[in-house]
Amino acid sequence: MKKFKGLFAGVVAIAATTSLTNLAQAETLRLLTWGGYAPEAVIEKFKSETGIDVEVTKSNNEDMISKLRATGGAGFDLAQPSQDRISGAQEEFDIYKPIDLSKIDSSLFIASMLDATKSNTMFDGEVYGVPHVWGTSGLVMNTKEAGDTVKDYADLCDPAVAGRVSYRLKRPTLIGFAYSMGLDPFAAYNDKAKYQGILDTVTAKLIDCKANVKAYWTGGDQLMGLIRSGEVKAAMAWDTGGWKLNKDMADVTFVAPKSGALGWIDTFALPRKTKAEDAAYKWINFVMQPEIASMITNTAGNFTAAKGGDANVDADLKARFNASFSQAKIDNIKWYPTVPAGLEEMEGKALDKINAAN
C-alpha cells in the first residue's frame, strides 16, 4: 500500500510538474519582429499587467519567411512581416493562419490603415494581417551639398555626386528607380512579362550607375557612418535614418523624392503553428493603446497605426516628420501592394546581375 501511495504521489508530482511546465510555456509569447518594435520597457509593462513574458527574435522580411518556411509555421507565436509579404508567402508556403478579427480591438487602429492592411493581406477570403508600424524609404542626404542635384532616386546617378552616393542592392532600390524613371512597377505586378521589361530597364540603369556608388550599404549603422564621415552625400534609405542623423547634423535629413516615397506597413501575423495564440492577441491589443504606441514610436523612430498613437511622441521627432512630409508628399507615397508569387525571384536575378557587373 505504501508503495502504491508512493507511486501515486510520484505520478501526481510528475503531472503537476508537467502542468506547471506547460503553463510556463503558455505564458511566454515568442515574437518574431524588427528591432525597436518591442522595447524592454513595453515588455516589462505587458508582463506586469498580464503575467506573460515576451521572447523577442529580431528579424527582417526575408528572414521571417525563411524561418517560418523551414518549420512549416512553427517556432514563433506572432510575427511582424510587411503587409506586402504575406499573401504571396502564404500562397507558396502556407506559413500563417488567418486573423480572428473578433479578437482585435479595431477601435485602437486608424481605420483607413486597418482597412487597407486587411485588404492587402487577404488570401482565399481570409485576412492574415493587421497593421502595426509604418514608414517610408526615400532619400537621406546632405541638403546643403546635394539638395540642388538630388531630387529623385535616379538623380543619385548624376555626375555631380559621382562616388558619393549609397543605396542597398535590394528590391526597394529597383522599385524606387523605376518610379523615378517614369515607370510604374506596381501596376505591372500581375503581368510578369511587363514587369520583367521594367526590371531590365532598371537593371541597365543601375549597372551604368555603379561608378557613382561609394558603397552598397547593408546595415543602418554602416550607412550612417558613411554620411557622418562625409564620404556619402546622398543615399536611398529609410526616413528614420535621416531623422536620427538630423539630430546632430542640421544639413542632413530625409527627403521625400519627387516621384514619391515608398511606403511600407509592418503587420501582426500569426504563424500557422503558434502555441500562444491568446497571448498574441493580448499583445496586439496592448501595444496598440496610444500610450504604448508612443513608447514604441519613440524607440523605433517610426509611427504606428494606433489611433492617437502620436500623442506622447517626442516633439523633435514630430517636427522632423513634418519638415519631410507636406500633405502633398504624404498623398504621393507609393504604398507597397502585395507581392505576387514569383516576383521576388525575378528581382533577385536582376540584383545578382547588377552586383556581378563590372
N, C-alpha and C positions, 0 to 999 in steps of 0.2 A: 504494500500500500504506500509506504514511504517512497519507494522507487517510482510508483505511478504518480504520486503527488509531485515528486521532484521533476519527473519527466513533463508533467502537465505545466508546472511552473516554468520549466525551461521553454516549452512551446509558447506559453503566454508571453514570456520575456522576449523571445525572438520575434513574435508577432508584433509586440509593442515597439520593438526597435525598428522593425521593417516599416511600421506605420509612421513612426517619427521620421524615418529617413525619407519616405515618400512625401511626407508633409513638408520637410525641409526643401526637397527638390521642387515641390509645387510652389513654394514661397520664394523662388528665385526666377526672375524674368531674364532670359538670355536675349540680349538686344544686339542686333547687327546693324550698325549705324555709322554715321560720319562723325569726324572729330568736332567737338563743340556742341553736339545735339543733346548730350546727356551729361551736363555739368555735375560735378560731385555734390554741390550744394542742393541741386534738384533731386538727385538720387537719395540723399540723406533725408530730405523733406518728405519724399514719397514713402520711404521706408518707415519714417516716424508716424505717418498717417495710415499706412496700410499694413505694415509688418512685412512687406515684400521687398526683397533685395533685388538689385539690378546688376547683372553681369554684362559689361559692355565689351563688344569686339568692334574695333574701328575698321571701316572698310570703304569701298567705292563701288560704283555700279558693276563694273566688270567682275570684281572680286566677289560681290554678293551673288551674282548669277553663278559663278564658278563654284562657290562653296555649296550653295543650295542644290545645284545640279548634281554635284558629286555625291550628295547624300539623299537625293530624292525629296528634298524639302525638310530634312531633319537637322538637328543640331542647334536650332535657334527658335525662339518663340515669337519674335517680332523683328521685322526687317524694315529698312528705310530706303528702298530703291527710288530713283527718279521716276516720275509718272509715265515717262515715255518708254521705260524699260520693263514694263510689267506684262502687258498683254502679249507681246511678242515672245517674251521668255516663257510665259505660261503656255502659249500655244506649242512651243517647241519642246519644253522640258517638264511641264506640269509640276512646278515647284511651289505654287501658292494655293491657298484656299480662299474662297470668297469672303468678303467682309460682311458680317451681320450688322447691317446699318441700325437695327433696333438697339444695339448696344453702344452706339455712338451718340454722344450728346451734340446734335447738329447745331444747337443754339450757340455753341462755343466757336463755331467756324465762320469765317467770312463766306457768306452764302454763294457768291459768284465763283469763288475759288473751289469750294467744296463741290459745286455742281460740275465745274469744268473737269476736276480730277476724277470724279465718279464716271463721267462720260469717257475720259481718255484712258481709264484703266478697266473698262468693261470688256469682258470676254465671254462669249456664249451667253449673253444676257445677264451675267453676274458682275458685280462691282468688286474689284480686287485691291483698291487703294483709296485712302483719304489723305488730304494734304497736310503737310506739317510746315516745312521750311521752304522758302522760295528766294530766288535771287537771279542775277544775270551775269553774263560774261560779255565783255566788250573790250575797250581799250584802257590800259593803265599807262600813263605817260607823264613825262616832264612837260607840262603845258607851255612853259617858257621856252624850252629848246625845240620841241617838236609839234607844238599846238598848231602852228601855221601850216604845217605839212600834212600831218596825220589827222584825217577826219573820218576815215573808214578803214576797215580791215585791209583792203588791197593797198592802201597808202603805206603800209609797212614795207612795201616793195619799192618805194620811191628812192631814187639815188641820194636824196638829201639826208636820209637816215641809214645809209648803207653801213652794214657792220654794227649797227647799234640797236637792233630790234630783237625781239624774242617772242616765241609762241610755242605751244605744245604740238607734237605730232599726234593729235587726237581728233576725233570726229567733229568737235565744235569748230576747229580751225577750218575744216572742209566746208562746213555749213556757213560759217561767217564769211569766208572769202567768196563763196558762191553768191550770197546776197549782195555783197559789195561789188560784184561783177555784173549785177543786173539779172541774175538768175534766181529762180525760186525752187530751192531743193525740196521744201516740204510739200509743195504742190505736186512734185514728181514722185513722191514716196510710193505710190501704188502703180507706177509704171517703171519697171526695172530698167528697160532699155533707155528711157528718157533720163532716169537717174544716173545710169552709167555714163551717158553723154555729159551730164553735168560734172560728174566725178573726173572724167577725162580732161575737161576744160580746166577745172580747178587744179588737178594734179600737174598739168603743164605749167600753170601759173606759179605754183609753189616750188616746182623744180627750178624755174627761172629765178625765183626769189631767194634761193638758198644762199647766194652771196651776201645778201643783206642781213642774214641771221647771225647774231653773235653766238647764240646757243638756243637749242630747243629745250625749254625748261621742263622739268619733270616733277618738281615739287615747289610749293609756295615759298618756302624759305630760300630756295635757290634763286628764284626769280626776284624776290625782294632784295637779296644780296646784290644781284646784278644791277638793279635800279639804284640802290643806295650808293653803290660804288661809282655810279655814273657810266658804267660800261654799256648799259642799255637805256635808251631814251624813250622808247615806246614798245609796248607789248600787248598781246592779246591775253586777257586774264579776267578773273572774277572781280566783281565790284568791291568785295570786302578787302581784297589785296590793296587796291588803290586807296581805300579809305584808311586802312591801317598805316600805309606809308605817309598819307597826308597829315597824320598826327605830328610828325616831326620834319616833314619835307613839304612846305607850303605849295611849291610849284608842281608837286606830283599828286595826281588824283585819278579817279575813274571817270572816263568819258564815254557816254553812250554814242556809238557810231552812227553816222548819217543813215546807213541802211537799216539800223535798228539793233539794239542789244538782243542777245539770245537769252530767253527766259526759261528757267527750269523750276520745277517743283519737286521736292523730295517728299515722299509719302510715308504712310504707315501701311505695311502689307504683312499678312500672316503667312509664314512658311507652312507648307502643306502638312507637316508632321509636328506642328507646335504642341508642346506639352503643358503650356501655361497660358491658355487662351484667355481665361478670365483676367489674369494678371495683365495680359497685353491690352485688353480693353480698358482696364483701370488706369494703366499708364497713359494711354492715348487721351482719355478724358482729363486726366490730371495735368498733363503738360500743356493742354490747350486752354487752361484757365489763364486769363490775362496776366496775372501776377507772375505765374511760372513761365509763360511765353516770353515775357520781358526779360526774365533771367536768362533764358536761352539765347535771345537776340543779343543781349549784352556780352555773352560769351562767344557765340558763333559769329556775330557780326552781321548775320542775315535776319530779315524779318520773317515772321511766321504767318500762317493762315488763321491765327486766332483773332477773333473779333475783339477789338480794343487791346490787342496784344502789344501795341507800341506805347501804351500809356506811361510805363515806367522805364522806357528805353533811354539810354544815355543821350543827353541833349546834343552833344557834339556829333554823335553818330546820326541823329536825325538831321542835323544841319548839313552833314556831308551828303547824305542821301538826297536832300532837297537841292543841293548845288549840282548834283549829277543828273537829276531827273526832273525836267519840267513835265507838265501833264502831257504835252505833245510827245515827249520821248517815252513816257510810260505807255502811251497809246500805240507807239511804234515798236514795242517789244515783240519779238518773234518767239512765241511760246513753242517749245518742243512738243510736237504731237507724238503719238505712239509710233515706235519704230517697227515697221513690218518685218516679219521673219525674213532673214537672208540679207538684209541691207548692211548689217554690221560686218558681215564677211566681205562684201563688196568694198566697203570703206577701208577695211583692214588691208586689202590688197593695194588700194590706192596709197595708203600711208606707207606701206612697205616699199612701194615703188619710189616714193618721194625720198624716203630715208636712204635708199640704195643708190640714188642718182648722184653722180659726181658734180 
